[in-house]
Amino acid sequence: MTTKDHERVFGEVFRVLKENGLFKIWDVQLTRHESVDKPGFTVPVEVILPNIKISTCYGSYWPKESYDLDYYIEMVRSTGFTIAAKNQRNSSFSLFLRK
């Protein structure tokens, strides 16, 4: 997603979310990358649920902008959400945003 798309998504989620509701985000640290020899990347993902463990992979092209935890925190400040919890581990992070 582009920054404009993120702004629209955050605004729409804030609009439709019930008061005191949570918006949960998981993403990976993505830094701008212009190298031609590295068109994309993959990140292993492991989801652990009560009765199942799912191992998969998330991949994409390198973004034209950096999307990291600080980027999303700045987005939070401009939308009205408050940060209920945040967690960063290696190259991934999660945010729980409260309306």
N, CA, C and O atoms as CSV, one atom per row, in Angstrom:
chain,resi,resn,atom,element,x,y,z
A,1,MET,N,N,0.831,-1.184,0.000
A,1,MET,CA,C,0.000,0.000,0.000
A,1,MET,C,C,0.876,1.248,0.000
A,1,MET,O,O,1.981,1.249,0.541
A,2,THR,N,N,0.375,2.280,-0.601
A,2,THR,CA,C,1.060,3.566,-0.575
A,2,THR,C,C,0.680,4.324,0.697
A,2,THR,O,O,-0.232,3.923,1.420
A,3,THR,N,N,1.382,5.411,0.959
A,3,THR,CA,C,1.056,6.240,2.117
A,3,THR,C,C,-0.373,6.755,2.027
A,3,THR,O,O,-1.087,6.768,3.029
A,4,LYS,N,N,-0.798,7.179,0.846
A,4,LYS,CA,C,-2.177,7.655,0.664
A,4,LYS,C,C,-3.172,6.552,1.003
A,4,LYS,O,O,-4.190,6.809,1.646
A,5,ASP,N,N,-2.879,5.309,0.566
A,5,ASP,CA,C,-3.762,4.180,0.895
A,5,ASP,C,C,-3.810,3.951,2.400
A,5,ASP,O,O,-4.882,3.731,2.964
A,6,HIS,N,N,-2.647,4.003,3.051
A,6,HIS,CA,C,-2.612,3.829,4.512
A,6,HIS,C,C,-3.473,4.887,5.197
A,6,HIS,O,O,-4.238,4.570,6.108
A,7,GLU,N,N,-3.353,6.133,4.764
A,7,GLU,CA,C,-4.142,7.213,5.362
A,7,GLU,C,C,-5.640,6.940,5.210
A,7,GLU,O,O,-6.409,7.148,6.148
A,8,ARG,N,N,-6.049,6.478,4.035
A,8,ARG,CA,C,-7.471,6.177,3.807
A,8,ARG,C,C,-7.923,5.001,4.670
A,8,ARG,O,O,-9.006,5.041,5.252
A,9,VAL,N,N,-7.105,3.961,4.755
A,9,VAL,CA,C,-7.458,2.781,5.557
A,9,VAL,C,C,-7.581,3.165,7.033
A,9,VAL,O,O,-8.568,2.817,7.681
A,10,PHE,N,N,-6.591,3.876,7.565
A,10,PHE,CA,C,-6.649,4.287,8.974
A,10,PHE,C,C,-7.880,5.134,9.239
A,10,PHE,O,O,-8.562,4.942,10.246
A,11,GLY,N,N,-8.172,6.075,8.339
A,11,GLY,CA,C,-9.344,6.926,8.512
A,11,GLY,C,C,-10.642,6.139,8.482
A,11,GLY,O,O,-11.539,6.391,9.286
A,12,GLU,N,N,-10.751,5.191,7.565
A,12,GLU,CA,C,-11.971,4.390,7.450
A,12,GLU,C,C,-12.124,3.447,8.635
A,12,GLU,O,O,-13.231,3.281,9.148
A,13,VAL,N,N,-11.031,2.824,9.082
A,13,VAL,CA,C,-11.102,1.947,10.252
A,13,VAL,C,C,-11.525,2.761,11.471
A,13,VAL,O,O,-12.364,2.314,12.253
A,14,PHE,N,N,-10.953,3.946,11.638
A,14,PHE,CA,C,-11.331,4.785,12.770
A,14,PHE,C,C,-12.813,5.143,12.698
A,14,PHE,O,O,-13.497,5.167,13.721
A,15,ARG,N,N,-13.312,5.421,11.491
A,15,ARG,CA,C,-14.707,5.812,11.317
A,15,ARG,C,C,-15.670,4.690,11.694
A,15,ARG,O,O,-16.673,4.943,12.360
A,16,VAL,N,N,-15.384,3.457,11.282
A,16,VAL,CA,C,-16.334,2.361,11.482
A,16,VAL,C,C,-16.132,1.591,12.793
A,16,VAL,O,O,-17.015,0.844,13.213
A,17,LEU,N,N,-14.990,1.767,13.430
A,17,LEU,CA,C,-14.717,1.026,14.659
A,17,LEU,C,C,-15.548,1.577,15.815
A,17,LEU,O,O,-15.698,2.789,15.969
A,18,LYS,N,N,-16.080,0.666,16.619
A,18,LYS,CA,C,-16.841,1.087,17.797
A,18,LYS,C,C,-15.926,1.817,18.773
A,18,LYS,O,O,-14.714,1.598,18.799
A,19,GLU,N,N,-16.532,2.688,19.573
A,19,GLU,CA,C,-15.772,3.396,20.604
A,19,GLU,C,C,-15.078,2.377,21.510
A,19,GLU,O,O,-15.694,1.399,21.932
A,20,ASN,N,N,-13.812,2.603,21.805
A,20,ASN,CA,C,-12.981,1.733,22.626
A,20,ASN,C,C,-12.562,0.450,21.895
A,20,ASN,O,O,-11.953,-0.434,22.498
A,21,GLY,N,N,-12.890,0.344,20.587
A,21,GLY,CA,C,-12.507,-0.835,19.808
A,21,GLY,C,C,-11.017,-0.846,19.497
A,21,GLY,O,O,-10.349,0.184,19.583
A,22,LEU,N,N,-10.494,-2.030,19.130
A,22,LEU,CA,C,-9.076,-2.200,18.821
A,22,LEU,C,C,-8.858,-2.444,17.331
A,22,LEU,O,O,-9.599,-3.198,16.699
A,23,PHE,N,N,-7.851,-1.809,16.788
A,23,PHE,CA,C,-7.369,-2.027,15.426
A,23,PHE,C,C,-5.993,-2.656,15.588
A,23,PHE,O,O,-5.081,-2.017,16.114
A,24,LYS,N,N,-5.829,-3.905,15.143
A,24,LYS,CA,C,-4.572,-4.634,15.330
A,24,LYS,C,C,-3.803,-4.681,14.014
A,24,LYS,O,O,-4.354,-5.028,12.969
A,25,ILE,N,N,-2.527,-4.327,14.083
A,25,ILE,CA,C,-1.666,-4.295,12.895
A,25,ILE,C,C,-0.449,-5.161,13.148
A,25,ILE,O,O,0.157,-5.103,14.219
A,26,TRP,N,N,-0.096,-5.959,12.162
A,26,TRP,CA,C,1.170,-6.695,12.165
A,26,TRP,C,C,1.845,-6.369,10.849
A,26,TRP,O,O,1.197,-6.372,9.802
A,27,ASP,N,N,3.119,-6.094,10.888
A,27,ASP,CA,C,3.859,-5.835,9.655
A,27,ASP,C,C,5.334,-6.098,9.899
A,27,ASP,O,O,5.751,-6.402,11.016
A,28,VAL,N,N,6.103,-5.977,8.852
A,28,VAL,CA,C,7.547,-6.123,8.937
A,28,VAL,C,C,8.185,-4.771,8.653
A,28,VAL,O,O,7.601,-3.929,7.971
A,29,GLN,N,N,9.387,-4.572,9.182
A,29,GLN,CA,C,10.136,-3.344,8.926
A,29,GLN,C,C,10.535,-3.336,7.451
A,29,GLN,O,O,11.300,-4.194,7.012
A,30,LEU,N,N,10.033,-2.391,6.701
A,30,LEU,CA,C,10.367,-2.280,5.283
A,30,LEU,C,C,11.093,-0.967,5.043
A,30,LEU,O,O,10.548,0.109,5.292
A,31,THR,N,N,12.314,-1.059,4.563
A,31,THR,CA,C,13.060,0.157,4.266
A,31,THR,C,C,13.160,0.331,2.756
A,31,THR,O,O,13.217,-0.637,1.998
A,32,ARG,N,N,13.179,1.574,2.353
A,32,ARG,CA,C,13.284,1.893,0.937
A,32,ARG,C,C,14.502,1.200,0.352
A,32,ARG,O,O,15.573,1.195,0.959
A,33,HIS,N,N,14.338,0.618,-0.818
A,33,HIS,CA,C,15.413,-0.152,-1.425
A,33,HIS,C,C,15.382,0.077,-2.929
A,33,HIS,O,O,14.368,-0.181,-3.578
A,34,GLU,N,N,16.484,0.558,-3.484
A,34,GLU,CA,C,16.508,0.860,-4.915
A,34,GLU,C,C,17.426,-0.069,-5.701
A,34,GLU,O,O,17.650,0.157,-6.890
A,35,SER,N,N,17.951,-1.089,-5.077
A,35,SER,CA,C,18.879,-1.993,-5.753
A,35,SER,C,C,18.155,-2.813,-6.817
A,35,SER,O,O,17.132,-3.437,-6.535
A,36,VAL,N,N,18.679,-2.809,-8.021
A,36,VAL,CA,C,18.068,-3.551,-9.126
A,36,VAL,C,C,18.258,-5.051,-8.943
A,36,VAL,O,O,17.419,-5.835,-9.388
A,37,ASP,N,N,19.340,-5.463,-8.300
A,37,ASP,CA,C,19.601,-6.890,-8.148
A,37,ASP,C,C,18.771,-7.533,-7.034
A,37,ASP,O,O,18.848,-8.745,-6.836
A,38,LYS,N,N,17.980,-6.741,-6.306
A,38,LYS,CA,C,17.111,-7.274,-5.257
A,38,LYS,C,C,15.697,-6.735,-5.451
A,38,LYS,O,O,15.298,-5.796,-4.761
A,39,PRO,N,N,14.928,-7.317,-6.384
A,39,PRO,CA,C,13.601,-6.759,-6.683
A,39,PRO,C,C,12.566,-6.988,-5.591
A,39,PRO,O,O,11.571,-6.267,-5.534
A,40,GLY,N,N,12.772,-7.959,-4.735
A,40,GLY,CA,C,11.780,-8.244,-3.702
A,40,GLY,C,C,12.405,-8.924,-2.503
A,40,GLY,O,O,13.621,-9.098,-2.432
A,41,PHE,N,N,11.560,-9.304,-1.565
A,41,PHE,CA,C,12.024,-9.921,-0.328
A,41,PHE,C,C,10.954,-10.883,0.165
A,41,PHE,O,O,9.804,-10.822,-0.269
A,42,THR,N,N,11.337,-11.762,1.065
A,42,THR,CA,C,10.392,-12.649,1.741
A,42,THR,C,C,10.720,-12.661,3.230
A,42,THR,O,O,11.868,-12.479,3.635
A,43,VAL,N,N,9.689,-12.878,4.025
A,43,VAL,CA,C,9.834,-12.957,5.475
A,43,VAL,C,C,9.081,-14.201,5.949
A,43,VAL,O,O,7.891,-14.334,5.668
A,44,PRO,N,N,9.740,-15.102,6.654
A,44,PRO,CA,C,9.017,-16.257,7.185
A,44,PRO,C,C,8.027,-15.826,8.263
A,44,PRO,O,O,8.316,-14.937,9.064
A,45,VAL,N,N,6.867,-16.458,8.274
A,45,VAL,CA,C,5.819,-16.119,9.239
A,45,VAL,C,C,5.355,-17.399,9.922
A,45,VAL,O,O,5.091,-18.406,9.265
A,46,GLU,N,N,5.258,-17.351,11.239
A,46,GLU,CA,C,4.744,-18.483,11.997
A,46,GLU,C,C,3.610,-17.973,12.880
A,46,GLU,O,O,3.808,-17.082,13.706
A,47,VAL,N,N,2.426,-18.543,12.700
A,47,VAL,CA,C,1.246,-18.162,13.470
A,47,VAL,C,C,0.909,-19.322,14.396
A,47,VAL,O,O,0.697,-20.447,13.944
A,48,ILE,N,N,0.861,-19.040,15.690
A,48,ILE,CA,C,0.559,-20.087,16.669
A,48,ILE,C,C,-0.808,-19.794,17.271
A,48,ILE,O,O,-1.007,-18.781,17.941
A,49,LEU,N,N,-1.739,-20.700,17.019
A,49,LEU,CA,C,-3.093,-20.610,17.547
A,49,LEU,C,C,-3.279,-21.722,18.580
A,49,LEU,O,O,-2.419,-22.595,18.696
A,50,PRO,N,N,-4.377,-21.710,19.328
A,50,PRO,CA,C,-4.542,-22.732,20.369
A,50,PRO,C,C,-4.410,-24.175,19.874
A,50,PRO,O,O,-3.847,-25.016,20.575
A,51,ASN,N,N,-4.923,-24.471,18.678
A,51,ASN,CA,C,-4.921,-25.869,18.223
A,51,ASN,C,C,-4.126,-26.117,16.954
A,51,ASN,O,O,-4.171,-27.220,16.409
A,52,ILE,N,N,-3.399,-25.117,16.472
A,52,ILE,CA,C,-2.679,-25.282,15.213
A,52,ILE,C,C,-1.518,-24.301,15.125
A,52,ILE,O,O,-1.570,-23.201,15.675
A,53,LYS,N,N,-0.475,-24.719,14.425
A,53,LYS,CA,C,0.649,-23.843,14.135
A,53,LYS,C,C,0.767,-23.747,12.619
A,53,LYS,O,O,0.842,-24.768,11.936
A,54,ILE,N,N,0.783,-22.530,12.092
A,54,ILE,CA,C,0.841,-22.311,10.648
A,54,ILE,C,C,2.170,-21.656,10.308
A,54,ILE,O,O,2.516,-20.614,10.865
A,55,SER,N,N,2.914,-22.266,9.397
A,55,SER,CA,C,4.170,-21.697,8.916
A,55,SER,C,C,3.986,-21.318,7.457
A,55,SER,O,O,3.567,-22.142,6.643
A,56,THR,N,N,4.295,-20.086,7.129
A,56,THR,CA,C,4.137,-19.609,5.760
A,56,THR,C,C,5.195,-18.546,5.491
A,56,THR,O,O,6.163,-18.430,6.244
A,57,CYS,N,N,5.022,-17.781,4.440
A,57,CYS,CA,C,5.984,-16.757,4.076
A,57,CYS,C,C,5.251,-15.546,3.511
A,57,CYS,O,O,4.258,-15.696,2.798
A,58,TYR,N,N,5.732,-14.360,3.822
A,58,TYR,CA,C,5.174,-13.105,3.337
A,58,TYR,C,C,6.214,-12.498,2.406
A,58,TYR,O,O,7.384,-12.392,2.773
A,59,GLY,N,N,5.811,-12.104,1.226
A,59,GLY,CA,C,6.761,-11.525,0.293
A,59,GLY,C,C,6.174,-10.368,-0.482
A,59,GLY,O,O,4.959,-10.269,-0.654
A,60,SER,N,N,7.051,-9.492,-0.951
A,60,SER,CA,C,6.612,-8.325,-1.710
A,60,SER,C,C,7.801,-7.713,-2.423
A,60,SER,O,O,8.947,-8.106,-2.202
A,61,TYR,N,N,7.515,-6.747,-3.279
A,61,TYR,CA,C,8.573,-5.934,-3.859
A,61,TYR,C,C,9.022,-4.913,-2.829
A,61,TYR,O,O,8.267,-4.579,-1.916
A,62,TRP,N,N,10.247,-4.413,-2.966
A,62,TRP,CA,C,10.722,-3.375,-2.054
A,62,TRP,C,C,9.889,-2.123,-2.249
A,62,TRP,O,O,9.573,-1.771,-3.385
A,63,PRO,N,N,9.526,-1.441,-1.172
A,63,PRO,CA,C,8.700,-0.241,-1.293
A,63,PRO,C,C,9.508,0.975,-1.742
A,63,PRO,O,O,10.733,1.002,-1.627
A,64,LYS,N,N,8.800,1.975,-2.253
A,64,LYS,CA,C,9.442,3.227,-2.643
A,64,LYS,C,C,9.666,4.129,-1.431
A,64,LYS,O,O,10.438,5.087,-1.496
A,65,GLU,N,N,8.987,3.817,-0.324
A,65,GLU,CA,C,9.157,4.540,0.937
A,65,GLU,C,C,9.443,3.524,2.032
A,65,GLU,O,O,9.214,2.329,1.845
A,66,SER,N,N,9.939,3.987,3.168
A,66,SER,CA,C,10.165,3.099,4.307
A,66,SER,C,C,8.889,2.997,5.131
A,66,SER,O,O,8.254,4.003,5.446
A,67,TYR,N,N,8.526,1.771,5.473
A,67,TYR,CA,C,7.370,1.515,6.334
A,67,TYR,C,C,7.865,0.724,7.536
A,67,TYR,O,O,8.089,-0.484,7.458
A,68,ASP,N,N,8.029,1.422,8.634
A,68,ASP,CA,C,8.521,0.773,9.844
A,68,ASP,C,C,7.631,1.185,11.011
A,68,ASP,O,O,6.633,1.879,10.819
A,69,LEU,N,N,7.983,0.767,12.196
A,69,LEU,CA,C,7.171,1.061,13.376
A,69,LEU,C,C,6.986,2.568,13.563
A,69,LEU,O,O,5.886,3.022,13.877
A,70,ASP,N,N,8.051,3.341,13.372
A,70,ASP,CA,C,7.946,4.798,13.520
A,70,ASP,C,C,6.978,5.408,12.505
A,70,ASP,O,O,6.249,6.347,12.827
A,71,TYR,N,N,6.969,4.880,11.293
A,71,TYR,CA,C,6.042,5.346,10.261
A,71,TYR,C,C,4.596,5.174,10.731
A,71,TYR,O,O,3.788,6.096,10.624
A,72,TYR,N,N,4.278,3.988,11.251
A,72,TYR,CA,C,2.910,3.718,11.700
A,72,TYR,C,C,2.551,4.528,12.946
A,72,TYR,O,O,1.411,4.970,13.090
A,73,ILE,N,N,3.504,4.721,13.835
A,73,ILE,CA,C,3.234,5.535,15.026
A,73,ILE,C,C,2.899,6.966,14.611
A,73,ILE,O,O,2.006,7.584,15.190
A,74,GLU,N,N,3.596,7.489,13.631
A,74,GLU,CA,C,3.288,8.828,13.124
A,74,GLU,C,C,1.889,8.853,12.493
A,74,GLU,O,O,1.154,9.828,12.649
A,75,MET,N,N,1.527,7.785,11.785
A,75,MET,CA,C,0.194,7.676,11.190
A,75,MET,C,C,-0.868,7.679,12.290
A,75,MET,O,O,-1.930,8.279,12.128
A,76,VAL,N,N,-0.583,7.013,13.401
A,76,VAL,CA,C,-1.512,6.954,14.535
A,76,VAL,C,C,-1.780,8.363,15.069
A,76,VAL,O,O,-2.921,8.714,15.371
A,77,ARG,N,N,-0.739,9.149,15.179
A,77,ARG,CA,C,-0.874,10.506,15.729
A,77,ARG,C,C,-1.809,11.376,14.883
A,77,ARG,O,O,-2.462,12.278,15.409
A,78,SER,N,N,-1.873,11.111,13.590
A,78,SER,CA,C,-2.683,11.956,12.707
A,78,SER,C,C,-4.110,11.445,12.527
A,78,SER,O,O,-4.890,12.073,11.811
A,79,THR,N,N,-4.477,10.323,13.153
A,79,THR,CA,C,-5.812,9.754,12.933
A,79,THR,C,C,-6.722,9.776,14.145
A,79,THR,O,O,-7.936,9.654,13.981
A,80,GLY,N,N,-6.202,9.923,15.345
A,80,GLY,CA,C,-7.051,9.925,16.527
A,80,GLY,C,C,-6.963,8.658,17.351
A,80,GLY,O,O,-7.483,8.621,18.466
A,81,PHE,N,N,-6.322,7.617,16.840
A,81,PHE,CA,C,-6.121,6.396,17.619
A,81,PHE,C,C,-5.120,6.671,18.740
A,81,PHE,O,O,-4.322,7.605,18.663
A,82,THR,N,N,-5.179,5.842,19.780
A,82,THR,CA,C,-4.129,5.828,20.791
A,82,THR,C,C,-3.488,4.448,20.758
A,82,THR,O,O,-4.130,3.469,20.377
A,83,ILE,N,N,-2.247,4.369,21.148
A,83,ILE,CA,C,-1.532,3.096,21.138
A,83,ILE,C,C,-1.832,2.359,22.436
A,83,ILE,O,O,-1.454,2.807,23.518
A,84,ALA,N,N,-2.521,1.216,22.316
A,84,ALA,CA,C,-2.834,0.389,23.478
A,84,ALA,C,C,-1.670,-0.540,23.801
A,84,ALA,O,O,-1.413,-0.836,24.968
A,85,ALA,N,N,-0.967,-0.999,22.770
A,85,ALA,CA,C,0.196,-1.868,22.962
A,85,ALA,C,C,1.026,-1.859,21.695
A,85,ALA,O,O,0.507,-1.680,20.594
A,86,LYS,N,N,2.324,-2.056,21.868
A,86,LYS,CA,C,3.203,-2.200,20.712
A,86,LYS,C,C,4.284,-3.204,21.052
A,86,LYS,O,O,4.704,-3.323,22.203
A,87,ASN,N,N,4.727,-3.921,20.038
A,87,ASN,CA,C,5.714,-4.958,20.238
A,87,ASN,C,C,6.597,-5.010,18.995
A,87,ASN,O,O,6.095,-4.996,17.871
A,88,GLN,N,N,7.894,-5.068,19.196
A,88,GLN,CA,C,8.819,-5.199,18.076
A,88,GLN,C,C,9.740,-6.366,18.352
A,88,GLN,O,O,10.321,-6.477,19.431
A,89,ARG,N,N,9.866,-7.234,17.362
A,89,ARG,CA,C,10.715,-8.411,17.513
A,89,ARG,C,C,11.416,-8.661,16.194
A,89,ARG,O,O,10.773,-8.926,15.178
A,90,ASN,N,N,12.732,-8.578,16.215
A,90,ASN,CA,C,13.531,-8.738,15.008
A,90,ASN,C,C,13.024,-7.790,13.928
A,90,ASN,O,O,13.026,-6.576,14.132
A,91,SER,N,N,12.595,-8.307,12.799
A,91,SER,CA,C,12.172,-7.436,11.695
A,91,SER,C,C,10.656,-7.264,11.616
A,91,SER,O,O,10.151,-6.725,10.631
A,92,SER,N,N,9.924,-7.710,12.633
A,92,SER,CA,C,8.469,-7.554,12.603
A,92,SER,C,C,7.996,-6.752,13.817
A,92,SER,O,O,8.714,-6.594,14.805
A,93,PHE,N,N,6.771,-6.255,13.709
A,93,PHE,CA,C,6.197,-5.501,14.817
A,93,PHE,C,C,4.687,-5.635,14.792
A,93,PHE,O,O,4.093,-6.016,13.783
A,94,SER,N,N,4.075,-5.313,15.929
A,94,SER,CA,C,2.623,-5.277,16.003
A,94,SER,C,C,2.221,-4.048,16.799
A,94,SER,O,O,2.936,-3.591,17.690
A,95,LEU,N,N,1.061,-3.530,16.450
A,95,LEU,CA,C,0.467,-2.382,17.144
A,95,LEU,C,C,-0.988,-2.693,17.443
A,95,LEU,O,O,-1.712,-3.188,16.579
A,96,PHE,N,N,-1.415,-2.405,18.655
A,96,PHE,CA,C,-2.835,-2.465,18.995
A,96,PHE,C,C,-3.262,-1.021,19.217
A,96,PHE,O,O,-2.796,-0.350,20.138
A,97,LEU,N,N,-4.148,-0.565,18.363
A,97,LEU,CA,C,-4.601,0.823,18.409
A,97,LEU,C,C,-6.018,0.889,18.922
A,97,LEU,O,O,-6.876,0.124,18.480
A,98,ARG,N,N,-6.277,1.790,19.846
A,98,ARG,CA,C,-7.598,1.926,20.437
A,98,ARG,C,C,-8.251,3.214,19.964
A,98,ARG,O,O,-7.631,4.276,19.904
A,99,LYS,N,N,-9.550,3.075,19.626
A,99,LYS,CA,C,-10.322,4.255,19.251
A,99,LYS,C,C,-10.813,4.937,20.508
A,99,LYS,O,O,-11.491,5.961,20.430
